Amino acid sequence: MTAPPKALRRPLAVAVTGGIGAGKSEALRAFASHGAATLSSDEVVHRLIAEDEEVRSALQERFGTTDRTEIAAIVFEDRDELTWLEALLHPRARAAYSTWYAGLAEADEPPGLAVVEIPLLYETGSEGRFDAVVAVTAPEAVRSARSSVRPDARGKRLLPDEEKIRRASFAYVNDGSLEQLDAFVADVVRALTAVAA
């Protein structure tokens, strides 16, 4: 008799998306506190810029710096430079996510949920890689108070919140307390783990 496969189930792949200052990172932390494996695309990109020699060399050649703040100031004012940067970073970030997810799926006891924060999920056409999408939004005044990035710096190229909400499996307007956000995430985790069971 042959041995059963090491893992008979894979984690449900869940993306958290939303605009700047909406509270995606707090939502990701809440998912982690409820037992999900989590990954931040922003942290992956920060690691690439800090550690990947090919990336660092390309940035140095293009911008004369590898400082994220200096690069952000350039690319948010120049769409062509932003397009170039995204072409450099996005495939590598996708590969890092795939490697991370594959490692979770091969574990002896894979987690029920693998949740990744992806700010530009819909804008990059990546939603099809996930079993569920959670959109976190907030009123513009709330987002502006939470973020040092000017609302118009990236906003023009993002899908409107209404469209993200329409497309998402779950949506939350994050204009309340962290406890309320945590309660929403707990409900999502319950709903998704019931589906996976």
C-alpha positions as CSV (number, residue, x, y, z in Angstrom):
1,M,0.0,0.0,0.0
2,T,1.4,3.4,-1.0
3,A,1.8,6.2,1.6
4,P,-0.7,9.0,1.3
5,P,0.6,12.4,0.0
6,K,2.3,14.5,2.7
7,A,-0.3,17.2,2.4
8,L,-3.8,16.4,1.2
9,R,-4.9,20.0,1.1
10,R,-3.4,23.3,0.1
11,P,-3.9,26.6,1.9
12,L,-6.6,28.9,0.5
13,A,-4.8,31.7,-1.3
14,V,-6.2,35.1,-0.1
15,A,-5.2,38.6,-1.3
16,V,-5.7,41.7,0.7
17,T,-5.8,44.9,-1.4
18,G,-6.8,48.5,-1.0
19,G,-5.6,52.1,-1.4
20,I,-2.8,53.9,0.5
21,G,-3.7,54.4,4.1
22,A,-6.8,52.1,4.0
23,G,-5.4,49.7,6.6
24,K,-4.1,46.8,4.6
25,S,-1.1,46.2,6.8
26,E,-3.3,46.2,9.9
27,A,-5.7,43.7,8.2
28,L,-2.7,41.5,7.4
29,R,-1.6,41.6,11.1
30,A,-5.2,40.6,12.1
31,F,-5.1,37.7,9.7
32,A,-1.8,36.5,11.3
33,S,-3.3,36.8,14.8
34,H,-6.1,34.5,13.6
35,G,-3.7,31.8,12.5
36,A,-3.2,32.6,8.8
37,A,0.2,32.5,7.2
38,T,0.9,36.1,5.9
39,L,3.2,37.9,3.5
40,S,3.5,41.6,2.7
41,S,4.3,42.5,-0.9
42,D,5.7,45.8,0.4
43,E,8.1,43.9,2.6
44,V,9.1,41.6,-0.3
45,V,9.8,44.7,-2.5
46,H,11.8,46.3,0.4
47,R,13.9,43.1,0.6
48,L,14.5,43.0,-3.1
49,I,15.7,46.6,-3.1
50,A,17.9,46.0,-0.1
51,E,19.3,42.5,-0.9
52,D,18.9,41.6,-4.6
53,E,22.1,42.6,-6.4
54,E,20.5,42.6,-9.9
55,V,17.8,44.9,-8.6
56,R,20.2,47.2,-6.8
57,S,22.5,47.4,-9.9
58,A,19.5,48.2,-12.2
59,L,18.3,50.9,-9.8
60,Q,21.7,52.4,-9.4
61,E,22.1,52.6,-13.2
62,R,18.6,54.0,-13.8
63,F,18.2,56.4,-10.9
64,G,21.7,56.8,-9.4
65,T,20.5,55.6,-6.1
66,T,19.0,52.6,-4.3
67,D,17.3,54.7,-1.6
68,R,13.6,53.9,-1.6
69,T,12.5,57.4,-0.6
70,E,14.5,59.0,-3.4
71,I,13.2,56.5,-6.0
72,A,9.6,57.0,-4.8
73,A,10.0,60.8,-5.3
74,I,11.1,60.1,-8.9
75,V,8.7,57.5,-10.0
76,F,5.5,59.0,-8.5
77,E,6.2,62.1,-10.7
78,D,7.0,60.2,-13.9
79,R,4.7,57.5,-15.2
80,D,7.4,56.1,-17.5
81,E,9.9,55.6,-14.7
82,L,7.2,54.0,-12.6
83,T,6.3,51.6,-15.4
84,W,10.0,50.7,-15.7
85,L,10.3,50.1,-11.9
86,E,7.2,47.9,-11.8
87,A,8.5,45.9,-14.7
88,L,11.7,45.3,-12.7
89,L,10.1,44.5,-9.4
90,H,6.7,42.9,-10.0
91,P,7.9,39.6,-11.7
92,R,10.4,39.1,-8.8
93,A,7.7,39.8,-6.2
94,R,5.4,37.3,-7.9
95,A,8.2,34.7,-7.9
96,A,8.8,35.4,-4.2
97,Y,5.1,34.9,-3.4
98,S,5.0,31.6,-5.5
99,T,8.0,30.3,-3.6
100,W,6.5,31.2,-0.2
101,Y,3.2,29.7,-1.1
102,A,4.7,26.5,-2.5
103,G,6.7,26.1,0.8
104,L,3.4,26.4,2.8
105,A,1.6,23.9,0.6
106,E,4.4,21.3,1.0
107,A,4.4,21.5,4.8
108,D,3.4,18.5,6.8
109,E,0.6,20.6,8.3
110,P,-0.2,23.4,5.8
111,P,-2.0,26.4,7.2
112,G,-5.7,26.8,6.2
113,L,-5.1,30.3,4.8
114,A,-2.1,31.9,3.0
115,V,-2.8,35.7,3.0
116,V,-0.8,38.2,1.0
117,E,-1.1,42.0,1.0
118,I,-1.0,43.3,-2.6
119,P,-1.7,47.0,-3.1
120,L,-1.9,46.8,-6.9
121,L,-3.8,43.5,-7.1
122,Y,-6.4,44.5,-9.7
123,E,-4.2,47.0,-11.4
124,T,-1.7,44.3,-12.3
125,G,-4.3,41.7,-13.2
126,S,-3.2,39.4,-10.4
127,E,-6.6,38.6,-8.8
128,G,-7.0,35.3,-10.8
129,R,-4.1,33.7,-8.7
130,F,-6.2,33.8,-5.5
131,D,-9.1,31.9,-4.1
132,A,-10.5,35.0,-2.4
133,V,-9.9,38.7,-2.3
134,V,-10.4,41.0,0.6
135,A,-10.7,44.7,-0.2
136,V,-10.0,47.2,2.6
137,T,-11.1,50.8,1.9
138,A,-11.4,54.0,3.9
139,P,-12.8,57.5,3.3
140,E,-10.2,59.8,1.7
141,A,-9.9,62.0,4.7
142,V,-9.1,58.9,6.9
143,R,-6.5,57.6,4.4
144,S,-4.8,61.0,4.1
145,A,-4.5,61.2,7.9
146,R,-2.9,57.7,8.0
147,S,-0.4,58.2,5.2
148,S,2.5,60.5,4.3
149,V,2.1,59.8,0.6
150,R,0.0,62.5,-1.2
151,P,-3.3,61.0,-2.2
152,D,-2.9,62.1,-5.8
153,A,0.6,60.7,-6.1
154,R,-0.6,57.2,-6.9
155,G,-4.4,57.6,-6.8
156,K,-4.9,58.4,-10.4
157,R,-3.7,55.0,-11.5
158,L,-5.7,53.0,-9.0
159,L,-9.1,51.4,-9.5
160,P,-11.8,53.3,-7.6
161,D,-12.7,51.8,-4.2
162,E,-16.2,51.1,-5.5
163,E,-14.8,48.9,-8.2
164,K,-12.5,47.0,-5.8
165,I,-15.5,46.4,-3.5
166,R,-17.6,45.1,-6.4
167,R,-14.9,42.7,-7.5
168,A,-13.8,41.5,-4.0
169,S,-15.0,38.4,-2.2
170,F,-15.1,40.4,1.1
171,A,-14.9,44.2,1.6
172,Y,-14.5,46.4,4.6
173,V,-14.7,50.1,5.1
174,N,-11.9,50.7,7.7
175,D,-13.0,53.9,9.4
176,G,-13.4,52.5,12.9
177,S,-11.3,50.9,15.6
178,L,-8.7,48.2,15.3
179,E,-11.0,46.0,17.3
180,Q,-13.7,46.4,14.6
181,L,-11.2,45.5,11.9
182,D,-10.1,42.5,13.8
183,A,-13.7,41.4,14.2
184,F,-14.2,41.7,10.4
185,V,-11.1,39.6,9.8
186,A,-12.2,37.0,12.3
187,D,-15.5,36.7,10.4
188,V,-13.6,36.3,7.0
189,V,-11.3,33.7,8.5
190,R,-14.4,31.7,9.8
191,A,-16.1,31.9,6.5
192,L,-13.0,30.8,4.5
193,T,-12.0,28.0,6.8
194,A,-15.6,26.7,6.7
195,V,-15.3,26.6,2.9
196,A,-11.9,24.9,3.1
197,A,-13.0,22.3,5.7
